[in-house]
Amino acid sequence: MTAPFFLPCAAGVEALLTTEVQRLLPARQVHTLRGGVALDGDPADVMVLNLELRLAQRVLVEVAEGAYRDEQSLYELAGSVDWTQWITPQHTLRVDTTATRCPLRSLNFAALRIKDAVCDQLRAATGERPSVDIREPDLALVLHLGPDRAALYVDTSGEPLFKRGWREDKGDAPLKETLAAAMLAAAGWQGRPDAGGALHDPCCGSGTIAIEAAQIACGIAPGLKRRFAFERLLPFSSTEMRAALQRLRSHAQARIRASAVPIFASDVSFRMVDFARRNAQRAGVEAAIVFNGGDALERPAPSLRDDLPGTLVLNPPYGERIEVAGKAAPGAARPHGDAGNRELPEDFFARLSAHWKRAYTNHPAGWTAYVLSPDMKLPGAMRLKEARRTPMWNGPIECRLFRFDLVAGSMRSDGAAR
């Protein structure tokens, strides 16, 4: 039996997520919506999507949908679901609510009525009612309220899917794994010599982009090291379903391979490099990444064979997230020999592009850079012409993923041009 699914994602990632779902479930019709994608799926699809998706935030299964007028309407909507097929009184639950132009006064009261409907039904059927657990419930429900229609979902993921199970060491403003995967997908980087080539993140922080890239290159399923909420629910508790999940995990484990391309990660903070290395070890990709300390404004380009292209992917520091450190930090000393050079830009991004001109434009196969930034004028600040800009949101921050093709003669400063 199939049911409607909704897979929410960060704004700007919907089309990329559609492509990912079509690759994983080629037999399903996938619809791109604002804020996510929709499809009809079955319990086997729930397992595949939770285990394999890199771009979605959750896998939600719709269990009820209809018009509503008030909280009593919501109670009746939730009561139309046979909850004895999902949980027992020994399970716990939680109800979260989202809304778009909802006429109700209290979303908390709306969530309470959904909870009451579930508990009342189970008490009538068994004589007992489940408890509420706001931290780690067995059954997490998501109620979405529109102007006049409501949809109720079972969250089969539990913790959001960006929590891959390996990140323990964090720095300031860590990048979510789902956004790192979206940056790589938008860059067309697939961990092959003919799909992005080598990868380098010179502002790696705790290593999210490089680790996500290494898992892609090594064929490691993003959910292989974690558990999911659906594993505690009745539709997935049979011996057959548990065996099917174990087969999926075994197949995912068996396809792990060595990376076909080199991956590099560096950061101005040696403490963050140590964090990134430990995270990579937990993610099973430490051997696939070369870690180094060093300022992004000084570190030379990785050495590659002549026929292997390179891709720079970075989420550099910006004021809303974290202050710039190293040579571009406020008050930092100017590079040796540049004290009298008034043409040298003071800000991080202009100096970064000047460094790229010196270090990255002479490689025969070329380098391409992808920079995530909320500054729509970044190309001007870097004195570069972007080849493409892709809208993406980093949490509440609206950003663009800028693509720059680093070829000789493309990165001249104004002074050099004159």
C-alpha positions in Angstrom: 0.0 0.0 0.0 1.3 3.4 -0.9 0.9 6.8 0.9 1.8 10.4 0.0 5.3 11.4 1.1 6.7 14.9 1.6 10.4 15.4 1.8 11.2 18.9 3.1 14.5 20.6 2.2 16.3 24.0 2.4 14.9 26.6 0.0 16.7 26.5 -3.3 17.5 22.8 -3.1 14.1 21.5 -4.4 15.2 20.7 -7.9 18.4 19.0 -6.8 16.3 16.9 -4.3 13.9 15.9 -7.1 16.9 14.6 -9.1 18.2 12.7 -6.1 14.9 11.0 -5.4 14.4 10.1 -9.1 17.8 8.4 -9.0 16.9 6.5 -5.9 13.4 5.6 -6.9 13.2 5.7 -10.7 9.8 4.0 -10.7 8.1 6.8 -8.7 6.6 10.0 -9.9 8.3 12.9 -8.1 6.8 16.4 -7.9 8.8 19.5 -7.1 7.1 21.8 -4.7 8.1 24.9 -2.7 10.2 23.7 0.2 10.5 20.1 -0.8 9.3 17.3 -3.1 6.3 15.0 -3.0 5.7 11.5 -4.2 3.7 8.4 -3.3 5.7 5.6 -1.7 5.5 2.4 0.4 7.3 1.2 3.6 10.2 0.0 1.5 10.7 3.4 0.1 10.7 4.9 3.6 13.7 2.8 4.4 15.6 3.6 1.2 15.0 7.3 1.4 16.0 7.6 5.0 19.2 5.6 4.4 20.2 7.2 1.2 19.0 10.8 0.9 21.6 13.5 1.3 19.5 16.6 0.6 16.2 16.2 2.4 15.6 17.2 6.0 13.1 14.5 6.8 10.9 11.8 5.3 7.3 12.6 6.2 4.4 10.2 5.5 1.0 11.8 5.2 -1.7 9.9 7.2 -4.6 12.4 7.1 -5.5 15.5 5.1 -8.7 17.6 4.9 -10.6 20.8 5.5 -10.8 22.2 9.0 -12.6 25.0 10.8 -11.5 24.8 14.3 -9.6 22.6 16.8 -12.5 20.1 17.0 -12.1 19.6 13.2 -8.5 18.8 13.8 -9.4 16.3 16.6 -11.7 14.5 14.2 -9.1 14.5 11.4 -6.5 12.9 13.6 -9.2 10.5 14.9 -9.8 9.2 11.4 -6.4 7.5 11.5 -6.1 4.0 13.0 -3.3 4.7 15.4 -3.3 1.1 16.7 -1.5 0.2 13.4 1.3 2.6 14.3 2.0 2.4 18.0 1.0 0.8 21.3 0.3 2.5 24.6 3.9 1.7 25.5 5.2 4.1 22.8 5.7 7.8 23.3 4.6 10.6 21.0 5.1 14.3 20.2 3.2 16.7 17.9 4.9 19.6 16.1 3.0 22.2 14.2 3.7 24.5 11.2 1.3 27.0 9.7 0.7 29.2 6.7 -1.9 31.8 7.1 -3.6 29.7 9.7 -6.8 31.3 11.3 -6.5 29.5 14.6 -5.3 31.5 17.6 -3.1 28.9 19.2 -0.9 26.4 17.4 -0.1 24.8 20.7 -3.7 24.1 21.4 -4.1 22.7 17.8 -1.2 20.3 18.6 -2.8 19.4 21.9 -6.0 18.3 20.2 -4.0 16.1 17.8 -2.3 14.5 20.8 -5.7 14.0 22.5 -7.2 12.3 19.5 -4.3 9.8 19.3 -4.4 9.1 23.1 -8.1 8.9 23.3 -8.3 6.3 20.5 -5.6 4.1 22.0 -7.3 4.3 25.4 -10.6 3.3 23.9 -9.0 0.4 22.1 -6.6 -0.9 24.8 -7.6 0.8 28.1 -4.2 2.6 28.2 -2.9 5.7 26.6 0.7 6.6 25.4 2.8 9.2 27.1 4.3 12.4 25.6 8.1 12.6 25.1 9.2 16.0 23.7 12.8 14.9 23.3 12.9 11.5 21.7 9.4 10.3 20.9 8.7 7.0 19.2 6.0 8.6 17.1 6.7 12.2 16.0 3.8 13.8 14.2 3.9 16.9 12.1 0.7 19.0 11.7 0.7 21.5 8.9 -2.1 24.1 8.9 -3.0 26.1 5.8 -5.7 28.7 5.5 -8.5 26.1 5.4 -6.9 22.7 5.0 -4.7 20.6 7.3 -2.3 17.8 6.7 -1.0 15.4 9.4 2.3 13.5 8.8 4.3 10.8 10.6 8.0 11.8 10.8 9.8 8.6 9.9 13.2 10.1 10.3 13.2 11.2 14.0 16.3 13.3 14.2 16.7 15.5 11.1 18.6 13.8 8.3 21.5 16.2 8.4 22.5 14.4 11.6 24.6 11.7 9.9 25.8 10.3 13.2 29.5 11.2 12.9 29.7 14.9 13.8 30.8 15.3 17.5 33.4 18.0 17.2 31.9 21.3 16.1 33.3 24.8 15.6 31.4 28.1 15.4 28.5 28.2 12.9 28.9 24.6 11.6 27.5 24.0 8.1 24.7 21.4 8.0 25.6 18.3 6.1 22.5 18.6 3.9 23.6 22.0 2.7 27.1 20.8 2.1 25.7 18.0 0.0 23.5 20.6 -1.9 26.6 22.7 -2.7 28.3 19.6 -4.1 25.2 18.6 -6.1 24.9 22.2 -7.5 28.6 22.1 -8.5 28.0 18.8 -10.3 30.7 17.2 -8.2 30.2 13.4 -8.0 33.6 12.2 -6.8 34.9 11.1 -10.2 37.6 12.4 -12.5 35.0 13.2 -15.1 32.6 14.8 -12.6 34.4 17.5 -10.7 37.8 15.8 -10.3 39.8 16.6 -7.1 38.1 18.6 -4.4 39.6 21.2 -2.0 37.9 23.2 0.8 40.4 25.8 2.1 38.1 27.0 4.8 37.0 23.6 6.0 36.1 24.3 9.6 35.0 21.0 11.2 35.2 19.4 7.8 31.6 19.1 6.7 32.1 19.7 3.0 35.2 17.5 2.6 33.6 14.7 4.7 30.4 14.8 2.7 32.4 14.8 -0.5 34.5 11.9 0.7 31.4 9.9 1.5 30.0 10.5 -1.9 33.3 9.5 -3.5 33.5 6.4 -1.4 29.9 5.4 -2.0 28.9 5.6 1.7 25.2 6.0 2.4 24.6 9.1 4.5 22.3 7.3 6.9 24.5 4.2 7.4 25.8 5.3 10.9 22.5 6.3 12.5 19.0 5.0 13.4 15.6 6.3 12.4 12.3 6.8 14.1 10.5 4.3 11.8 12.5 1.5 13.3 10.3 1.8 16.4 7.0 1.9 14.7 4.6 -1.0 14.2 4.5 -1.0 10.3 8.3 -1.7 10.3 8.5 -4.1 13.3 7.8 -7.4 11.5 10.5 -9.9 10.9 10.2 -9.3 7.1 10.6 -5.5 7.4 13.6 -5.8 9.8 15.2 -8.3 7.4 14.6 -5.9 4.5 16.3 -3.0 6.4 19.2 -5.2 7.3 19.6 -6.1 3.6 19.6 -2.5 2.6 22.3 -1.7 5.2 24.4 -4.7 4.1 24.2 -3.7 0.4 25.2 -0.1 1.4 28.1 -1.4 3.4 29.2 -3.7 0.5 29.4 -0.9 -2.0 31.9 1.2 -0.1 35.0 1.8 -2.2 38.2 3.8 -2.2 37.8 7.4 -3.5 38.8 7.7 -7.2 39.9 11.4 -6.7 41.9 13.2 -4.1 40.1 15.4 -1.5 41.9 18.1 0.4 40.8 20.2 3.4 42.6 23.0 5.3 41.8 25.7 7.7 43.6 28.6 9.4 42.7 27.1 12.8 44.7 24.0 13.6 42.2 23.3 16.3 39.5 23.1 13.6 41.6 20.8 11.4 41.9 18.5 14.4 38.1 18.6 14.8 37.7 17.8 11.1 40.1 14.9 11.2 38.3 13.3 14.1 35.0 13.8 12.4 36.3 12.2 9.3 37.5 9.2 11.3 34.1 8.7 12.7 32.6 9.1 9.3 34.9 6.4 7.9 36.7 8.6 5.4 39.8 9.8 7.2 42.0 8.0 4.7 40.2 9.7 1.8 41.0 13.3 2.9 44.4 15.1 3.1 44.1 17.6 6.0 46.4 20.6 6.5 46.5 23.7 8.5 47.1 27.1 6.9 45.6 30.4 5.9 43.4 30.2 2.7 45.2 33.3 1.5 48.6 31.6 1.5 48.2 27.9 1.1 49.3 26.7 -2.3 47.0 24.8 -4.6 47.1 21.0 -4.2 49.3 19.2 -6.7 47.3 17.3 -9.3 48.1 15.3 -12.3 47.8 17.4 -15.5 44.6 15.7 -16.8 42.7 15.9 -13.5 40.6 19.0 -13.0 40.0 20.5 -9.5 37.0 21.9 -7.7 37.2 24.4 -4.9 34.0 24.3 -2.7 33.9 26.6 0.3 31.6 28.2 2.8 33.9 31.0 3.9 33.5 33.1 7.0 31.0 36.0 6.8 29.8 38.4 9.5 26.5 36.8 10.2 28.2 33.5 10.9 31.8 33.9 12.1 34.5 36.6 11.9 37.4 36.2 9.4 40.6 35.0 10.9 44.2 34.8 9.7 45.8 37.4 7.3 42.4 39.0 6.5 41.4 39.4 10.1 40.8 43.0 11.3 44.1 44.5 12.4 46.1 41.6 11.0 49.5 42.5 9.6 49.9 42.9 5.9 51.8 40.1 4.0 55.5 40.5 3.9 56.7 42.8 1.1 53.2 44.4 0.6 53.4 47.2 3.1 53.6 49.9 0.4 51.3 48.2 -2.1 48.1 50.3 -2.1 46.6 48.1 -4.8 46.5 45.1 -2.4 42.9 44.6 -1.2 42.3 44.7 2.5 39.2 42.4 2.7 39.3 38.7 2.7 37.5 38.0 -0.5 39.5 40.3 -2.8 42.7 39.0 -1.3 41.5 35.4 -1.8 40.8 36.0 -5.5 44.3 37.5 -5.8 45.8 34.4 -4.2 43.7 32.2 -6.5 45.2 34.1 -9.5 48.7 33.2 -8.4 48.1 29.6 -7.2 45.2 28.1 -9.2 45.2 29.4 -12.8 48.1 27.5 -14.2 46.9 24.0 -13.8 46.4 22.5 -17.3 43.0 20.8 -16.5 41.8 23.9 -14.7 40.1 24.7 -11.3 36.5 25.8 -10.7 35.5 27.5 -7.5 32.1 27.5 -5.8 31.7 30.0 -3.0 28.6 30.2 -0.7 28.0 33.8 0.4 25.1 36.1 1.4 26.8 39.0 -0.3 25.1 39.5 -3.7 28.0 41.8 -4.7 30.7 39.2 -4.0 31.9 38.9 -7.6 32.6 42.6 -7.7 34.4 42.5 -4.4 36.5 39.6 -5.8 37.0 41.4 -9.1 35.6 38.3 -10.8 32.8 37.5 -13.2 30.7 34.6 -11.9 29.8 31.9 -14.4 26.7 31.0 -12.4 24.9 31.9 -9.2 22.5 29.5 -7.5 20.2 30.6 -4.7 20.5 28.7 -1.4 19.6 29.3 2.2 22.0 28.7 5.0 19.5 28.4 7.8 17.8 31.8 7.9 20.5 33.5 5.8 19.7 33.9 2.1 22.9 33.1 0.1 24.1 32.5 -3.4 26.5 29.7 -4.5 28.8 31.5 -6.9 30.7 29.7 -9.6 34.0 31.1 -10.8 36.1 29.5 -13.5 39.8 29.9 -12.6 41.6 30.2 -15.9 44.7 32.3 -16.7 43.8 35.9 -17.5 40.4 35.8 -15.9 41.3 37.2 -12.5 43.2 40.4 -13.3 42.9 43.1 -10.7 41.9 46.6 -11.9 45.5 47.8 -11.6 46.8 44.8 -13.6 44.3 45.5 -16.3 45.4 49.1 -16.6 
